[in-house]
Amino acid sequence: MPIANTFAQYDADLQALIAEVETISPPVATMGRRSFMKLAGFAGGGLVLAFNLDTRVARAADGHKPTESNTLNAFVRIAPDNTVTLFSKGPEIGQGIKTAFGLIIAEELDADWKTVKVDQAPINPKVYGYQGAGGSTSIPRGWDQLRQAGATARAMLVSAAAKQWNVPASECNAASSCVSHKSSGRKLSYGALAKAAAAEPVPDATKVPLKTRAEYKLLGKRYTGVDNHKVVTGKPLFGIDVQMPGMLYANYVKCPAVGGKVKSANLDEIKKMPGVVDAFVLDGTGNPLEVMPGVAIITKSTWEAFKAKAALKVEWDESSASKDSLTQAAAKAKEIAAKMPAPADNVGDVDAAFVSAAKVVEASYDYAMVSHQQLEPENSTAWWHDGTMEIWTPSQQADRGLKTVADMLKLPEDKVTVHQTRAGGGFGRRLMNDYMCEAAAIALKVNAPVKLQWKREDDFAHDFFRAGGYHFLKGAVDKSGKLTAVQNHLVSFSVDGTRPVSGGGRSNNSFPTDMAPNVRYAVSLMPLQIPCGPWRAPTDNVQMFVAGSFLHELSVAAGRDHVEFLLEWFARPLAPTSGPAPDPSRSFNPTRAAGVLKMAAEKSGWGKKLPSGRGLGIAFACSYGGHVAEAVELSVDAKKHVTVHKITVVSDIGPIINMSGAENQAQGGSIDALSTAMGLEINVEQGRIQQTNFAEYPLLRMSSAPPVEVHFIQSDFRPAGLGEPCVPPLAAALGNAIFAATGERVRTMPFKRVGYTI
């Protein structure tokens, strides 16, 4: 297959993956009566409810022993001692979803949280539906499904108790893992009732009452993570921790310029090194989402693999490899900007608005490519045995990875078993399963379980990077200071020449077509072979820097208070949308936007007099359903060193599941955004990533991390995720604060490009 077609297909596959992640499709979000099946003859007459599949098979394959307890459905298991085990279907990547999912089920189940355990569910989409984590969709996708799972199990327990006492179910009350009958004083534990519940008819899940926010007993309070003690005491939870009898270790070496192939390698020398079991070339599939060509080194330990890698000498055929240069791309973008292409959107009369404007502002913004660099480098363990490929992986989409591996190896999906491990971070990188595919391809040639372990340098060289981009803007305000026109020419990148790379297109969240009465928006594309992928709030994370900063430029030009200017902007008439009505819990809502902005202004002390060299900036974003305003207070010294004194974050993401986890997400997202805005960038020359480790990629140090004050407006909208919405507003608020402190406008990320340090 020609390399151009291969990369075009990779891009199409990746775009499809991102579309799947970012779209709230409810395959199991609302379940009717027929979606629940009672499975008879289980655990001595115990009750099983499954979602379209006998979950005994799934749990048995994952090492569970269902005969030890009564399993009420795919998410709930109750032991005779009244211990409630709940199953978290999504991957835990540090976002706290394992705790949040458990709390959602436990709330509707009316379980006693002190006796609840939360286990990782097996990967089985036929049972659980979507099992990935990305686009801050885990809670929105699982909200109804998880609540119905808990409520249905509770209803069957209550019904069993009512029949045993010969009283109406309406007279019985469930609380703290017990059912009680107030008038008679009788009480039974869930453990005592689970077996009897097997005789009960399965209720229609859509008709089982769900609690209102006012009725919550668990949700919204503070809880420590269910795995916190295991994490801090070093228990083997992560993919990198997997150990198996007779296991071997592997590293996979690919061309530094993506698309290169192996011409020759000193394999005979490598095979003679201590601990080396084998070394061989894989042609791969030519798809960066699967297996690119390279050399696999198999050893008896990780360190022997890394030592052999250092001695490996490969001659690469780079005739089809990337020749990308971001230095050349930056120069080319300026050339392209001189000629506005046919606009993708053209609303109103932009030219007339510019002619009649009181003030016209022109500016160009750009932002760098960045890398994910999650704490745990990529890894997976694979074992080819008995005609089955078995994999242990820290993927964000192990369910999708199962299908990818099956298709790649031409195996039926039931011949691939995937075990979800905890992931040491992801930020979108682990939505791709290339490391999982590599492990499977290597395992086919190794007669033992084999753990593929990347080095940090591999993570830098072979990431799916956040795309860089260039915006050329023009805006107008009238005599009353109102925004009247915006023109935005985005110069981005493309693999196939027809559509932007992942994260390189426009965002309706951060720069909507109805941003002003008159709008012209156009996109020009430059070729890029380096793989790009989603990075924390894809597209919004960069375009909100542009939008939030340029809005501030316009409010300054109008002589307006920025908060007042934004509130007026929120209240603008929204353009009508075609097609199905948007989900109100995921769409921009002017009332929610105004609420978080006003609170952020109040909590940060907006309007207060600040000392010389000190500034306060504010910005807003609606991203992935989360309405977030952030304010940054900082000072800048004569050497352009920035000291951030406080970040104020106000979010409306609907009801909070775990207040402790939500605060951690808001703090972590803000700090990560600050680190990225100030100092992180990836440079590419001759198709090679120039940064190789953290020495050239300076993450924010703890000594520079400011206090982050977090507030929530808990609305009755369906909950949104929080892993991503707190990232987009930060860079604009930071740049606006620097302008307030110094009078200098920062229009490039990272800010270190124009001399600012932290």
N, C-alpha and C positions, 0 to 999 in steps of 0.2 A: 504493500500500500504506500503510495507517495506520502512523504512526510507532511506536506501541506494538508492533505486530506486527513491524516492521522490527527493532527493538532486541531483541525476544524471539528472533527468528531469529538475529541476531548473537550473542546469548548462547549459543544452542543450538550454533551453529557453533563458537564458541570453546571451549565445554565439550567438544565432540567432538574438537577439535584437542588439547586438553590431555589428554584420555583417551588419545588415540593416542600422544602423547609419553610419558606416564607408564606406559604398559603395555608390558611387554617381550613383543612378539609376534614370533616368529621366522620371518617369511616366507622368509628365506634363511639363517637361523642354522644350520640343519643341512641339508646338501645331499646328496642321494643321487646315485647314478651318473648318473641321467637328467638331473640339473640341469646337468651338464657336457656340453658338446657340442664335439667336435673339428671345426674348420672347415678343410676341405681347400683346397689351392691358394692358400695365403696366403704372401706373402713368399718366393716361390721354394721352397715346400715346408716353410716354417717351421710352428711349432705354435701354434694358437690354442685356448684353452679359454674358453668364454663361459658366463655364467649366463643361460640362456634366450634369448639374443639374440646376433647377430653383432656383436661389439664393434668391428669395423673401422669400421662405419658411425658409431658414437658417437664414436670417436676422430677419424675424418676430419672430422666436423662441428666438432670442437673444435680443428682445426688441426694434429693430429698426423700424422706421416708413417710409417705402419707398415712401409713397405717398407725403412726404414732399420734395422730390428731384428727380432728374433724375439719375438713376443708369446706368452707361455705361457698367460695367462688375462687376465681383465678387470683384474687388479690388477698383473700382472707383465710387464715387457718387458725383454729382455736384448739388448744391442748386441754386435757382434762383438768390441769391445775389452773385453768383460766388465763394462761398466757396467750396473748393474741399476737400472731405473726402476720405481718402485712408485707406484700410484695410490691416493690417499686419497679415499675416497668421500664423507666428511662435510665440512661447512664448518668452516674454521678461524676461530674467533672470539676467539682469544687463549687458549684452554684447552689448546693444545698437541696437539690431536688429529691434526694432520697428521704430526707426529713420532711420536706413539704408534701410529697405524695403520701407519706404515711399519715401525716396530720389531716389531710383532706379526707382520706378513707376513715380514719379514726373518729373524726368529727361526726360524720353521718352514721357511723356504726355505734356511736356513743360508747366508745371503748375507754378504758382506764389507761391513759398514756403511760403511767408508771409501770404497767405490765405489758406494754407493747414492744415488740421487736420488729425491726424492718429489715428484710432481706432483699437482695437483688433478684429480680425475676429472671427466669431463663429467657433467652432470645427466641421468641416464637410469635411472629406477627399474626399468625392465624388465631392465636389466643388473645393477645394483648393489643393488636392493632399497631399503630405507629409506635416505635420504640427508640426513636432518635432524640437528639437534643440540639436545637439550633434555631436561630431566628427568634429567640425568646418565646418559643411556642410550646414548651413542655406543659406549663400549667394551663394556658388557654386550650390546648388540645385535650388535655386529660381531665379538665375541670368537671364536666358532666359525667364522664365515664367513671371517674374515681368516686364521685359523690354517690352515683347510682349503685356502684358496687357495695359501698358501705351501708347505704340506706336499705337496699334489698336484703342484705344479710341480716340487718337489724330487724326488719319487718318479719322475717321468717323465725327469728329467735323469739320475738314477742308473740307471734302466733302460736308457737309451740308451747310457750309458758301459759298462754290463755287457755289453750285446750287442756293442759294438764290440771289447771285450777278450775276449769269449767266456768270461766268468766269471759265477758267480751274483751277482745283485744284492745278496745278503746279505753278500758279501765286499767290497762297495764302500762308501765313506764319503763323505758330503758335508760340506764345511766351507769357510768363507770363499770362497764362489762358485766352488768347484772340487770335482770328484769324483775320488777317489783309490782305488787298489787297493794296499793295504799290502804284500801278499806279493810283488808284482812291481815295486812302486815307481812304477807308472804314474799319471799325473795329467792331467786335462783340465779346462779352464776351462768355466764355464757358457756363455760366449760361443761356444766351440768346439762345444758339445754341443746348443745350442738347436734348430738345424735338424734334427739327427738325431732329436731327441725327437719330431718330428712323426709319425714312423712308429710310435710307441708307443701301445698302447691306453690309453684314459683310465681311470685307476683309480677305484674307488668311493670317493668322498670320505669316506664314513662309516667306511671300513675302513683308511684311511691313518693310520698311527700318529702321534699328536701327542705332543709333549714333556711331561714332568712338570716341575714347578717346579724340581726339583733338576737338570734337564738344561739349563736356560736358559743361554745364553752371552751374550745381549744384554740381555734384559729384567731390570729391577731396577737397572741401572747408571745413571750420569748422562750425559745427552746434551744438547747445546745444540739449540735449536729449528732445524729445517731451513731456516726462512726468516729466522732472526734477523739474519743479515748484511744481507739485503735490506731488512728493516724498519728497521734503524738507519742504513742508508745511503740511505733515502728512495726505494727502488725502488717503482714503481707497482703495488702488489699489491691495494689496497683498492678498493671500489666508487667511492669519491670520486675515485680516480685515473684512471678510465676516460677515454680520449681516442680520438676517431675523426675521420677526415676529414669536414669539413662539419658537424660536430656543433653543435647548438644547445643552449641551457640553459633550464631552467624552474624556476619556483617555483610552488607551488599554495597558494592562500589559502582557508582554510575558516573557517566561523563560529567565534568563540571559545567559544560555547556549543554543544556537540555537538547535532546535529539541526536547526540553523538552515539556511535556504535563502537563495539570492541573490534579492533583489528588484530591485536596480539597482546599477550600478557605473560609475565614470568611465572606461570602456574607451577612448573616443576620445582622452582626454587621455593615457592610458598609452601608447597606440600611437604617439604623437608623440614620446615620450621617446627619447633617444639609445640605440641598440643594441636597441631593442624591435622584434621581428619580428611579434609578434601577441599578442593578449590576448583570451580568450574564457571564457564561462561553461560549466561542466560540471554537468549535473543530477545526475550520479552514480547510484549504485545504492541509496543510502540505507543501506548496510551499512558500519559502521565498519571491518570487515575488508577492504573493497574500496575504494569511492570514495564519499565523502560530497560533497554539493554544494559548489561553490567556483568560484574564478576562477584560470585558468591564465595565467601570464605567460611568454612565450617571447622569449628575447633571444640576443645573440651572446656573452655572457659571464655567469658567475655573478654578478659584482658588479653588472652592469647589471640583472639580474633582481632582486637584493635592493634596488637603488635604486628600481626601479619599484614593487616591493612596498610600500616606505615611502610612496610617493605614491598608492597605490591607496586609493580610498574606496568602501566597499561598504555599502549599506543592506541589513540582514539581516531576513528574515522569521523571527522567533523564536517563532512561535506553537506550534511543536512541539519547540522546543529545550529543553535541560536547564535546570531551575530549581534544581538541587541546591544544598544548603547543608550543609556538614559541621558547622557550629556548631549548626544546628537538629537535625541527626542525633544529635549527642552528647546534647543535652537529651532528645530523643525516646527514645534508648536507655535512659536512666535511668527514664523513665516505663514503658517496656515491661518493664524488669527487675523491677518491683514485682509482676508477675503471671507466675508460671512456667507456660509452656504445657505441653501434653501432651508428655511426654518422648519423644525419639527412641529413647533406650535407658534401660531401667530394670532394673538387675540387683540382686537381693537386696532387703533392707529398709533403705532409706536412712534413713528417719525413726527407726526403732528404733536404728540405729547412732548417730545423733546424740544420742538420749536417753541412751544408755548410755556415751557417750564421756567420756574423762577431760578432753580439750581439744577445743574446736570453734573453727575459724578461719574467718572470713568476710572476703572481699576482692573488690574489683572491679579489673579490669585493662583497659587500652585501648591501642590502637596506631594510629598515623596511616597515612594513605595516603602512599605514596612513589612516586617516579618512577625509571625505569631510568637515564637519562642516561649511556648508553654514550658513549665518546669520540667516535666518528664519527657525526655526525647522519645521519638517514635519507636514503637516496638510491637511485636505480636509473637505468640508462640503457636506453632502449627504442628500437627501430628497426622500423618497419612497412615491409616491402619484400617484393615478390614473393609477396604473399598470406600472409606469415609474420611473426609477431611475435617478434622476437629481443630478449632482455633480458640485461643484465649486472647482477648484484645481490649485495649482502652479506647475503642472507637466512640465517636459521638453518634454514629449511625451504624451500629453493628447489624441491625436488621437489613439495611440496604447493602452492607458489606457481605452478608451471607449470600444474597442474590448475585452480587458482583463476582464473588469467588466461584460460585456454582457455574455462572455463565462462562467465566474465563477458563475454567477447567473442563467445561462441557459435562458437568455432573448434574443429576437431578438435585433440586434444593434439599430434599430429605437426606441426601448424602453429604450435606455440609452441616456441621454443628458448631455454633458459635457461643462462647461463654463471655459475658460482659464483665470486665474487671473495672475497678475504679480508675479514673483517668486523672493524671496529674496535670490538669489544665487542658484547655482546648482552644477556646476563643475563635472557633470556626475551622481551625486547621484539621481537626479530626472528623470533620464532615466528609473528608476524602479518605479513602481506605487503601491507598497505595501500599503502605507498610504491611497491611493485612494480606494484600494480594501477593506481595513479595515473599512473605513468610510461607504462604501456601505453595507458591511456585518452587521455592527452595525445598520445602518438606517433601515434595514429590520425588526428589532425588536423594533423600536422606532416610535411612531405615531406623528412625528414632524421632522422638519429639525434638523440635529445634526452635530455639528462641532467637528471633531476629532482633538485634539491638542496634539502633542508630547511635552515632556519636552526636554531640552538640554541633560539630562542624557539618554533619550530614543534614541536620535540621536547617541550618543556615543556607546550605547550597541547594537544597531540594524542597523548599517550602512552596506553598501556593500563596503568593504574596498579595497583600493589599495593594491594589493598583494605584499608581500615581495619576495625576491629572492637572489640567490647566484650564482656568476659567477667565474669560475676557468679558468684562461687565460694563454696562452703562445703565444708569438709573436717573430718574427725575422726580423732583418734588415741586408742587405748585406754590403759589404765594401764601397759602394758608399752612404750608408745611406738610401737606399730605403727599403720600407716595402715589405717583401717577403713571410711571412707566418703568419697566425693567427689561433690559436686553442681556442675554447670557449666551455666550458662545463657548461651549465645552469642547475642549480638545482632549480626546481620550485614546484608548488603545483597543485593538481588535486582533483576534487570532485569525478570523476568516475574512476580514474586510467588510463584513456586513453588519455586525453588531458589537457593542462594547464587550470587553472582557468582564468577568464576574467582578462586581463592585465598581466598574468603570463607567457605568451608565448614569442616567439622571435619577433623581429621587423625587417622587411626588410628595414625600413627607417633608423634605427640607427646602425644596424650591418648587412649589406647585405652580401650575400654569396660570392660576388665578391670583398670583402673588400681588399683582397690581391690575388696575383697569386695562392697561395696555401692556402686553407681554410678547417678546420675541425670544424664542429659545431654539438653538440649533446645536448640532453635535457633529464634530469632525473626528475621524478615526485614523490613527497611525498603526502600522503593523507592530506586533509584539509576539514573540514566541515564548518568552518566560511565562510559566504558569501563574495565573492569578486566581485568588479564591476569596471567600468571605472572611472578613476580620471584624469582630465586634461591631454590630450594627452596620452591616455592609452598605456602602454608598452614603448613608446618613452620616457616618463618622467623619467623612471628609467634606461632604457638601454642606453640612450644617456649619462647619467652620467658615465656608465661603458665604453662605446665606446670612448667618448670624453676625458676621463681621461687616458685610456690605450693608445690611440693614442699619447697623450702627453708623456707618459712614453717611448714610442718607439722613439719619436723624440728626447727626451733627451738622450736616450741611443745611438742614431745615431749621437749626437752632432749637430743636425740640428736646425735651426730656426723653431719654430712651425708653423708659418703662411706659410712659404715656404714649409714645410713638408705637410701641409694640402692641399695647392694648387696643389702639385704634386699628392696627393691622389685623389683629385677631377678629375684630368685629366686621371686617369687610364682607361683602356678599360673596359667597362661595359659588364657583362655577358649577353648573349642573353636570352630573355624571351620567354616562350612558351605561346600559347594561344593568345587572342586578344591583340593588341598593347595597352600599358598603356596610360591613359589620360595624355598628356604632361603637363597639368596644375596642376596635382596632383603628378607627378613623379619627382625624383631627376634629376636636370639639372645642369651639371658641370659649365656652364657659369653663371647661376644664383647664384650658390653656391660661385663661385669665386668672383662674384660682391659684395655680401654682406660681405664676409670675408675681402676683400681688404678695403672696406669702414669702417668696424668695426675697423680694424687695424689702419687706418688713423685717424678716429675720436677719438679713445682712446689713441692715441700717442704711438702705439706699437713701441718698440725699444728704447724708451727714457730711460735715466738713472734715476733710482729711489733711494731714500734714503734707508738705511739699515732698514730691517723690513717691507718694502713695496714691494708689488708684483702686477703684471698685468697678468691675465690669459685670454685665449680666447678659444671659442669652437663654433662649428657649428652643426645645425641639419636641416634636411628636414623632416618636420612633417606635415601631413595632407595638403600637397601642399604648405605650407609656407616654404620658404628658409630663415633661420634666423641665424645670427652670433651675439654672445654676448661677450663682454669683461668686466671683473670685475677688478677694481683697489682697493686694500685694504692694510691695515697694520695690523700687529699682534704684540701684546705686549708680555712681558715675561710670563704672565699668560694665554696666548693663547686666549686672548680676541680679537675678530676681529672687526675692523672698516672698513666698506665698504665706500669708498670715492665716487665712481661713478660706475654705470652700463651703458654701451653703448650697444644699441640694434639697429641692422640694419636688416630690413626685406624686402623681395620681395614676395608680395602676390598678384601681379597684380595691377590693378587700385584701388586706395583708394576710398571708398564710402564717408566716413565722417572722415576727418583728425583728428578732436577732439576725436571722438570715437576710432579711430585706435590707437592714442597715448595712450589713457586710457587703451586700451586692452594690449598694449605692456608693459606699466608701471605696470599694475596690475598683469599680468602674471609673470613678472620678480620678483616682490616683493613677490608674493605667492610662487614662486619657491625658492627664498632665504629663506623665513620663513621655508619652509618644509625641505630644505636641511640642515639647521643649527640645527633645534630643534624638529621636529615633528616625533613621532612614536607611534604606538599602540602595546601594549604587550598583549598577550593572554596566560592565564594559566587555565587549567581545563575547557576549552571552554568558559571562561568568559573574556570579555574585561576589562583590568585593569584600563584604564583611564576613568573617569566618567564625567569630566568637564574641563574647560580651566585651572584650577589650575594645572592639570597634563599634559596639552597639550598646551605649551607656544607659542602661535602665536606671530609673530614679533610685537613689539611695535612701535608706530609712531616715537618715539625718535631714533630708530635704523634704520629706513627706509632711504636708501640713495637716492640721486638724480638719476633719470633714464633718460638718454639722448636718444631720439628716432629718427631714420632716416628711410626713406623708399626709395627703388628703385622701381618706378612705371613702371612695364613692361606691355606689351600688352597681356600677358597670361590672361585666365579667372581668375577672382578673387578667391582667397582662403580665408578661414576664418582666424581669428586671435585670437580666444579665447584660442587656445592651442599651436600654434607653438612657442611662446616665452617662454614656460616653459622648454622644454627638454634641451636646451644648457646651462642653467644657472648653474646647479650644477657642471658640468664639468669645466666651466670657473672659478667658485668659487674655486674648489679644485686645479685647475692649478695655480691660483693666490696665494693660500696659499703655494703651493710648491715653487713658485718663491720667496715668502717672507721668508720662513722658511727652505726650503729643506726637509720638511716632506710631504709625500704623504698620502692624505686622501683617503681611499678605502672603507669607510663605510658611509652610510647615516642613520640617521642624523649625522652631524659632531660632535654633542655634545657627541657622544659615545666615541670619542677619545680626549675629553677635550676642544673642541673649543666652545666659547660662543660669543654672539653678543649683 
